Amino acid sequence: MTVLSVCPLRAQEVFTYDGPLTIGSERGNATYEYILQKGDTIKSGAFVFQKNNSSQGPTKVIEIRGGFKADKPSGSWEFEFGNYEPGAQKKLVDYKYITPINGTQRSINGSFKDGKPTGAWTVLVDSIVESEKTSRLFQSEMAYENGVPQRSFRIETSQSFMVGRLLRNGDAHDTWSLFDKDGVGELESWKFDESVLKNIVIATEDGSKIIPLQMETDQGSRKIALDQHYLDVMELRLQVRDTTHVFDHGLSVLLKKNAAYLHEVEDLMNEMGLITSLTNFKVAVPEYPFTKSEIKALEEIQTNTEQAQEIIESVLSNTQLNILKLTDPETDFLYQVGMQLDSSYIRPTEQLLRYYKEGVAQHITRNELLKGLWPKGLPASVIQVRDSSGMIKKYKLDQASKYEGEDELHLQQLADFTEYSLQMAEKLKSSLDQKITGDKRQKAFISEEKRLIDQANKLKQLLDSIDQNQPEYISNSYGRLKKFTDESLSQYSKMEESVTKLDRVRQLADCYDKARNLATAINKMPDQQSEIQELYQDQVWNPFTATIMDEEVKKRIVEAYNEKLIPHYLNQVQPDMDCDQILILEKDLQQLHDRMKELRKEDTKRLERKIKRTDSIPELLKLFGLSLS
């Protein structure tokens, strides 16, 4: 409920807002004070925003605490971001069961003066286990004056730390060094001279490696913020001659993380109309302006790439082809050609267009840019694919390519390359369209098979997403469920077109939906076993230690449950099971769990004596009052 309150303050009234507030895509609740001035809302006083999408699953938390003066951020501000998952087991606290959380918490704290960052700012990232902070994953400290970062700063993780220095105008300067916390010494250093990066020194087993940089050109340079864009520029410029891959680790990674955390704050403040810059460490980059002919080539590249990408996406997501390629080697070959065309031809070109759109490409020579994306040169005009028998098959156009045979990579060459890629995509789609037409599939099959593939993919994604650290008897069940999916799909694809096949596709789609429910039920079993283990405990007085201790009760029932009945049910998950068995098995697992909770309350002395005398599963099921399956 939104609450507005008013309190007199001299001649001007101060209002308090308490209700929902949306900041960008984040919807939560806010409380803040404001005054009305010529019809405008002017924030003045404390400000609090909280978002907590608490649920049974993953939880995202955002909390902002700060203050305003004349509608500008002022004084201390605290930003907290949390990403949490519920723990596996509940805990008893003050006679209540609570669910602990696990995840990470990011806290960014600092101050504003006249709407600009000032003084010390810190970034802290902590690991949360069982609702407690267990380790510091990341920490950075920097200072601002009038919105400009300056003087020394420090960034550290649990393994390493770096120190650097900025001039009073925010320019990167002097040597920035990375050290190992184990005392090995300096691992890496970047040498700046008034925002210009001169060289990078990497420690090696033989001593050190110096990587010189040329960051100034005749066309001039300009200063940008040291963030992901700058590091993209550096990585592309060095990719061919940097065998140590310096931007994949070390100092670069710390700077990327720090910038990403600060960007979270910038984005939220900017969404509130409060232009805030925290990542403005200034660095110089060279300028290589695009010529008119290069811009024209880039427009051709974009048009060709967008059309090729649309065609290939339609091919790779086509339900009929996903079915047909299982039994038709030629369709499978063409499908693999499409996958290679997507990964090696289209996606790197999309990356180039992203660099151009984000303003990265203009700071790199064209040759460095293209070699950074294709270190071994542009892919050949002939696509080679190894078929299911291990033989190499080739795919190419009838006409020769225009882009091959040049030593120096340039944008017009890339425009010719993307034109060739588009022609390959069009030919590929034409060939596959003929395959589909020749297969004479009815509309009913197309619709049902799309649903079938969707359900199969959902089942596989669920099985892949489930914690791989589960006990072996659980993971083995998942493996058999995957095999069941693959084998049943393969068997379906080999069926002749008929009413029977149409019935089968509908049955299988429903079956995979039921199998997802079964997978979820199996995933719950370790938690259910822990719940039963805890339920079958009594507190007893131990006179020898003079303490109250937990003692397991009805041991034979719990042993039969863990060692005989659960393995019995899970062993029924087999690649050749039918859909009815899947539904029955899911119900059986829930029935077993419910029955175990009931037996805890019943007098089971006679039952326990009978359990002791049998190892027969049918007999145990009968004794437990469970249905035979």
ZAMARGU-4260 file (C-alpha; in steps of 0.2 Angstrom, whole numbers, plus 5000, padded with zeros to 4 digits):
<rodrens>
0) 5000/5000/5000 | 5007/5017/4995 | 5008/5029/5010 | 5010/5048/5009 | 5013/5058/5025
5) 5016/5076/5028 | 5026/5084/5042 | 5028/5103/5044 | 5046/5110/5043 | 5047/5128/5045
10) 5038/5136/5030 | 5040/5121/5018 | 5031/5105/5019 | 5041/5088/5019 | 5031/5073/5012
15) 5036/5055/5014 | 5033/5042/5000 | 5031/5024/5005 | 5026/5012/4991 | 5031/5003/4975
20) 5045/5010/4964 | 5052/5003/4948 | 5070/5007/4944 | 5074/5001/4926 | 5069/4983/4926
25) 5069/4981/4945 | 5053/4983/4954 | 5053/4985/4973 | 5047/4996/4987 | 5054/5013/4992
30) 5053/5025/5006 | 5060/5043/5004 | 5056/5061/5008 | 5053/5075/4996 | 5046/5093/4995
35) 5036/5101/4981 | 5043/5115/4972 | 5034/5124/4958 | 5025/5107/4955 | 5041/5097/4954
40) 5045/5083/4966 | 5062/5087/4974 | 5069/5072/4984 | 5077/5079/5001 | 5082/5067/5015
45) 5083/5048/5018 | 5080/5036/5003 | 5078/5017/5004 | 5074/5005/4990 | 5072/4986/4993
50) 5068/4972/4981 | 5066/4954/4986 | 5058/4942/4975 | 5058/4928/4988 | 5052/4912/4982
55) 5055/4893/4984 | 5069/4895/4970 | 5083/4907/4966 | 5081/4924/4975 | 5088/4941/4969
60) 5089/4955/4982 | 5093/4973/4979 | 5094/4986/4993 | 5099/5004/4992 | 5101/5016/5006
65) 5106/5034/5004 | 5100/5052/5005 | 5096/5067/4994 | 5099/5085/4996 | 5091/5097/4983
70) 5087/5081/4972 | 5105/5076/4971 | 5113/5061/4980 | 5122/5067/4996 | 5131/5059/5010
75) 5134/5040/5013 | 5126/5027/5001 | 5125/5009/5002 | 5121/4997/4988 | 5118/4978/4991
80) 5115/4965/4978 | 5112/4947/4982 | 5109/4931/4972 | 5104/4917/4983 | 5098/4899/4982
85) 5088/4890/4996 | 5099/4877/5005 | 5096/4859/5004 | 5090/4856/5022 | 5080/4866/5034
90) 5086/4871/5052 | 5077/4872/5068 | 5079/4889/5075 | 5068/4895/5090 | 5056/4881/5087
95) 5054/4886/5069 | 5061/4878/5053 | 5070/4890/5042 | 5078/4888/5025 | 5096/4894/5025
100) 5102/4902/5009 | 5118/4900/4999 | 5125/4912/4986 | 5135/4928/4984 | 5132/4946/4991
105) 5139/4962/4983 | 5141/4978/4993 | 5146/4994/4986 | 5148/5008/4998 | 5153/5027/4996
110) 5148/5045/4997 | 5141/5059/4986 | 5143/5077/4987 | 5133/5089/4976 | 5128/5073/4966
115) 5146/5067/4963 | 5156/5053/4970 | 5168/5059/4984 | 5179/5051/4996 | 5182/5033/4999
120) 5172/5019/4989 | 5173/5001/4992 | 5167/4985/4983 | 5165/4969/4994 | 5159/4952/4987
125) 5156/4939/5000 | 5152/4920/4998 | 5136/4916/5008 | 5134/4898/5015 | 5120/4892/5026
130) 5115/4911/5028 | 5132/4916/5034 | 5147/4925/5026 | 5161/4912/5024 | 5174/4920/5013
135) 5178/4937/5005 | 5179/4934/4986 | 5183/4951/4980 | 5187/4968/4987 | 5192/4985/4980
140) 5195/5002/4987 | 5197/5018/4977 | 5195/5037/4981 | 5186/5051/4972 | 5186/5070/4972
145) 5172/5080/4963 | 5167/5064/4954 | 5185/5060/4948 | 5194/5045/4953 | 5212/5048/4959
150) 5227/5044/4969 | 5230/5025/4973 | 5218/5011/4972 | 5218/4993/4977 | 5209/4977/4970
155) 5210/4960/4978 | 5203/4942/4978 | 5207/4927/4989 | 5222/4923/4978 | 5230/4939/4972
160) 5229/4958/4973 | 5234/4973/4962 | 5238/4991/4966 | 5238/5006/4954 | 5239/5025/4953
165) 5228/5038/4945 | 5233/5057/4942 | 5221/5070/4949 | 5212/5071/4932 | 5208/5052/4933
170) 5222/5047/4920 | 5230/5030/4923 | 5248/5033/4927 | 5264/5025/4933 | 5265/5006/4936
175) 5250/4995/4940 | 5256/4979/4948 | 5248/4962/4952 | 5255/4951/4966 | 5251/4934/4972
180) 5246/4933/4990 | 5257/4917/4993 | 5272/4928/4992 | 5278/4923/4974 | 5281/4941/4970
185) 5275/4952/4956 | 5265/4942/4943 | 5261/4956/4930 | 5263/4975/4928 | 5256/4988/4916
190) 5266/5004/4913 | 5256/5019/4910 | 5262/5037/4906 | 5248/5050/4908 | 5234/5038/4902
195) 5245/5030/4888 | 5249/5011/4891 | 5267/5009/4886 | 5270/4990/4889 | 5264/4975/4899
200) 5277/4964/4909 | 5272/4946/4912 | 5282/4935/4924 | 5287/4918/4916 | 5296/4903/4922
205) 5312/4910/4913 | 5310/4927/4920 | 5298/4940/4912 | 5291/4944/4895 | 5289/4962/4889
210) 5274/4966/4878 | 5277/4983/4870 | 5261/4993/4864 | 5259/5007/4852 | 5244/5017/4858
215) 5247/5033/4849 | 5245/5036/4830 | 5247/5050/4818 | 5228/5051/4817 | 5228/5055/4836
220) 5221/5047/4851 | 5207/5050/4864 | 5203/5046/4882 | 5190/5033/4886 | 5185/5024/4902
225) 5195/5009/4907 | 5181/4996/4906 | 5176/4981/4896 | 5177/4991/4879 | 5195/4997/4882
230) 5200/4979/4887 | 5192/4972/4871 | 5202/4985/4861 | 5218/4979/4870 | 5214/4960/4868
235) 5211/4962/4849 | 5227/4972/4846 | 5237/4959/4855 | 5229/4943/4851 | 5240/4938/4837
240) 5257/4941/4846 | 5251/4938/4864 | 5255/4919/4867 | 5252/4922/4886 | 5234/4927/4883
245) 5236/4941/4896 | 5218/4947/4895 | 5211/4930/4900 | 5218/4931/4917 | 5227/4942/4930
250) 5226/4960/4931 | 5214/4962/4917 | 5201/4951/4925 | 5202/4961/4941 | 5199/4977/4932
255) 5184/4969/4922 | 5176/4963/4938 | 5178/4979/4947 | 5171/4989/4932 | 5156/4977/4931
260) 5152/4979/4949 | 5153/4998/4948 | 5142/4997/4932 | 5128/4990/4942 | 5127/5005/4953
265) 5129/5017/4938 | 5115/5008/4929 | 5103/5010/4944 | 5107/5028/4947 | 5106/5032/4929
270) 5089/5024/4928 | 5083/5036/4942 | 5089/5051/4932 | 5105/5053/4942 | 5120/5053/4930
275) 5133/5044/4939 | 5151/5039/4934 | 5161/5027/4944 | 5171/5018/4931 | 5180/5033/4924
280) 5198/5028/4925 | 5205/5037/4910 | 5215/5028/4897 | 5221/5034/4880 | 5217/5024/4864
285) 5222/5027/4846 | 5209/5033/4833 | 5208/5024/4816 | 5192/5033/4808 | 5182/5023/4796
290) 5183/5029/4778 | 5167/5031/4767 | 5171/5015/4758 | 5174/5006/4774 | 5157/5011/4781
295) 5149/5006/4765 | 5158/4989/4767 | 5151/4987/4785 | 5134/4991/4779 | 5135/4976/4766
300) 5143/4965/4780 | 5128/4969/4791 | 5115/4966/4778 | 5123/4949/4772 | 5126/4943/4790
305) 5108/4947/4796 | 5101/4938/4781 | 5112/4923/4783 | 5109/4922/4802 | 5090/4922/4799
310) 5092/4908/4787 | 5104/4897/4797 | 5093/4900/4813 | 5078/4894/4804 | 5087/4878/4798
315) 5095/4873/4814 | 5078/4876/4824 | 5068/4866/4811 | 5059/4852/4820 | 5057/4841/4804
320) 5076/4842/4801 | 5080/4838/4819 | 5069/4822/4816 | 5075/4818/4799 | 5093/4819/4802
325) 5092/4805/4814 | 5089/4793/4800 | 5095/4801/4784 | 5114/4803/4783 | 5113/4817/4769
330) 5101/4828/4780 | 5113/4825/4795 | 5128/4831/4784 | 5119/4846/4778 | 5113/4850/4796
335) 5132/4849/4802 | 5137/4861/4787 | 5124/4873/4794 | 5131/4872/4812 | 5149/4875/4805
340) 5143/4890/4794 | 5135/4897/4810 | 5150/4895/4822 | 5164/4899/4810 | 5157/4911/4797
345) 5142/4920/4805 | 5145/4922/4823 | 5163/4930/4822 | 5156/4942/4809 | 5142/4946/4822
350) 5155/4950/4835 | 5164/4962/4823 | 5147/4971/4820 | 5145/4972/4839 | 5163/4980/4841
355) 5158/4992/4827 | 5142/4997/4836 | 5149/4999/4853 | 5164/5010/4847 | 5178/4997/4849
360) 5182/4994/4831 | 5188/5012/4828 | 5202/5010/4840 | 5210/4995/4831 | 5219/4994/4814
365) 5208/4984/4802 | 5221/4970/4800 | 5222/4968/4819 | 5203/4968/4821 | 5200/4955/4808
370) 5215/4944/4813 | 5209/4945/4831 | 5192/4938/4826 | 5200/4925/4813 | 5218/4922/4819
375) 5221/4909/4806 | 5213/4919/4792 | 5195/4919/4785 | 5188/4901/4784 | 5190/4892/4767
380) 5176/4893/4754 | 5175/4874/4756 | 5166/4867/4772 | 5173/4850/4777 | 5162/4839/4789
385) 5166/4822/4796 | 5150/4811/4794 | 5144/4797/4805 | 5156/4784/4797 | 5171/4795/4799
390) 5173/4800/4781 | 5177/4818/4777 | 5163/4826/4765 | 5165/4843/4757 | 5152/4857/4754
395) 5155/4872/4743 | 5146/4883/4730 | 5148/4880/4711 | 5156/4897/4708 | 5173/4903/4715
400) 5174/4914/4730 | 5180/4932/4728 | 5187/4934/4745 | 5201/4921/4745 | 5219/4924/4739
405) 5223/4941/4748 | 5237/4942/4761 | 5231/4958/4770 | 5214/4957/4778 | 5202/4972/4774
410) 5183/4976/4776 | 5179/4974/4758 | 5186/4957/4758 | 5175/4953/4773 | 5160/4960/4763
415) 5164/4948/4749 | 5166/4934/4763 | 5149/4938/4770 | 5141/4938/4753 | 5148/4920/4750
420) 5142/4915/4767 | 5124/4921/4763 | 5125/4912/4746 | 5130/4896/4755 | 5116/4898/4768
425) 5103/4900/4754 | 5109/4885/4744 | 5109/4875/4760 | 5092/4880/4765 | 5086/4876/4747
430) 5093/4858/4748 | 5085/4855/4765 | 5069/4862/4759 | 5069/4849/4746 | 5073/4835/4759
435) 5058/4841/4769 | 5046/4841/4753 | 5052/4825/4747 | 5048/4817/4764 | 5030/4822/4762
440) 5026/4827/4780 | 5009/4831/4784 | 5004/4847/4794 | 4998/4836/4808 | 5016/4829/4810
445) 5024/4846/4809 | 5014/4853/4823 | 5016/4837/4834 | 5034/4834/4830 | 5038/4852/4835
450) 5030/4849/4852 | 5039/4832/4853 | 5056/4841/4851 | 5052/4855/4863 | 5047/4842/4876
455) 5063/4831/4873 | 5074/4847/4874 | 5065/4853/4890 | 5068/4835/4898 | 5087/4835/4893
460) 5089/4853/4899 | 5082/4848/4916 | 5093/4833/4917 | 5108/4843/4913 | 5104/4857/4925
465) 5101/4846/4940 | 5116/4846/4952 | 5129/4834/4946 | 5136/4831/4964 | 5121/4821/4968
470) 5123/4803/4975 | 5128/4790/4962 | 5111/4781/4963 | 5103/4797/4958 | 5114/4802/4944
475) 5113/4784/4937 | 5094/4786/4936 | 5097/4803/4926 | 5108/4794/4914 | 5095/4781/4911
480) 5082/4794/4908 | 5093/4803/4895 | 5096/4786/4887 | 5077/4783/4887 | 5074/4800/4878
485) 5087/4797/4865 | 5082/4779/4861 | 5064/4782/4860 | 5066/4797/4849 | 5078/4787/4838
490) 5065/4773/4837 | 5051/4785/4833 | 5061/4793/4818 | 5063/4776/4810 | 5044/4773/4809
495) 5035/4774/4793 | 5022/4787/4790 | 5005/4781/4797 | 4991/4784/4809 | 5001/4774/4821
500) 5016/4785/4820 | 5005/4801/4823 | 4998/4792/4838 | 5016/4788/4844 | 5022/4806/4842
505) 5008/4813/4853 | 5011/4799/4866 | 5030/4802/4867 | 5027/4821/4869 | 5016/4818/4884
510) 5028/4804/4890 | 5043/4817/4890 | 5032/4829/4900 | 5029/4815/4913 | 5047/4810/4913
515) 5051/4828/4918 | 5040/4826/4933 | 5049/4810/4937 | 5066/4818/4936 | 5060/4832/4948
520) 5054/4819/4960 | 5070/4809/4959 | 5080/4825/4962 | 5070/4828/4978 | 5075/4811/4985
525) 5091/4816/4995 | 5081/4830/5004 | 5067/4818/5007 | 5079/4805/5014 | 5087/4818/5026
530) 5069/4823/5031 | 5065/4805/5036 | 5082/4803/5044 | 5078/4818/5055 | 5060/4813/5058
535) 5065/4796/5065 | 5076/4803/5079 | 5071/4804/5097 | 5080/4814/5111 | 5086/4803/5125
540) 5095/4806/5141 | 5113/4799/5141 | 5118/4797/5160 | 5136/4793/5155 | 5138/4810/5147
545) 5124/4819/5156 | 5118/4826/5140 | 5102/4824/5129 | 5107/4815/5113 | 5098/4811/5096
550) 5094/4792/5094 | 5088/4784/5079 | 5071/4775/5081 | 5063/4761/5071 | 5080/4757/5063
555) 5073/4742/5053 | 5060/4753/5044 | 5073/4766/5040 | 5085/4753/5034 | 5072/4745/5023
560) 5067/4762/5016 | 5085/4767/5012 | 5093/4751/5007 | 5079/4741/4998 | 5064/4751/4993
565) 5072/4766/4986 | 5085/4756/4976 | 5070/4745/4970 | 5060/4760/4963 | 5075/4769/4955
570) 5081/4752/4947 | 5064/4753/4937 | 5070/4769/4928 | 5076/4760/4912 | 5079/4765/4894
575) 5065/4753/4888 | 5052/4758/4901 | 5035/4764/4894 | 5026/4779/4898 | 5013/4771/4910
580) 5028/4765/4921 | 5034/4783/4922 | 5018/4790/4929 | 5016/4775/4941 | 5034/4777/4947
585) 5032/4795/4951 | 5017/4792/4961 | 5025/4777/4970 | 5040/4788/4975 | 5028/4801/4983
590) 5018/4787/4991 | 5033/4780/4999 | 5038/4796/5006 | 5021/4799/5013 | 5020/4782/5020
595) 5036/4784/5029 | 5030/4800/5038 | 5014/4790/5043 | 5024/4775/5050 | 5033/4787/5062
600) 5017/4790/5071 | 5011/4772/5071 | 5015/4757/5083 | 5026/4747/5072 | 5034/4734/5083
605) 5025/4720/5075 | 5030/4727/5058 | 5048/4729/5062 | 5049/4710/5068 | 5042/4705/5051
610) 5054/4716/5041 | 5068/4707/5050 | 5062/4691/5043 | 5061/4695/5025 | 5072/4702/5010
615) 5058/4700/4997 | 5054/4717/4989 | 5035/4712/4985 | 5034/4706/5004 | 5041/4723/5010
620) 5030/4733/4999 | 5015/4723/5006 | 5021/4726/5024 | 5023/4744/5021 | 5006/4745/5014
625) 5012/4751/4997 | 5006/4746/4980 | 5015/4733/4969 | 5023/4741/4953
</rodrens>
